[in-house]
Amino acid sequence: MRQLVIFLPENNLKILRLSTGMAVVSLYAGIVEQPITDGKTLITANVISVTVPDSPDLEMDVLHRWQYYYDKALDNEIHYLRGQYKKPVDELLATLPPGKKAAVVDKAEAVIRAIAHGDRPYLIRQDLLKILKQNI
């Protein structure tokens, strides 16, 4: 999801090594810099994380296989968002006739993917329902 970034890490990734032998890899993509007053710059980025087994050369592995780790983190983000929005979407689908359900499901999936990619801000459940009801 798109977030405000105070400090942009080197190589656009941050690795947090855990004592369990795992590491949380945070990937910063889609970095946008917007100038604001007093010559300062506001930085936002799509920050997604994935938990992987730790290794001594993890940073080099992530740099060389960036797309693999990014896709894996994106899948985790989409799975998380589907869980967050499952109840309101299911409640809306229960009230619809069969012919309209497919359009609502497709729109919900498109919104979830846009949020995960950082193209749309995170929505509360009521706002998602408003967007989905526009497709009915």
Secondary structure, DSSP 8 states (H G I E B T S, - for coil): -EEE-SS--GGGEEEEE-TTSEEEEEEEEEEEEEE-GGG-EEEEEEEEEEEEE--TTHHHHHHHTHHHHHHHHHHHHHHHHHHHHHHHHHHHHHTS-HHHHHHHHHHHHHHHHHHHHTSS----HHHHHHHHHTT-
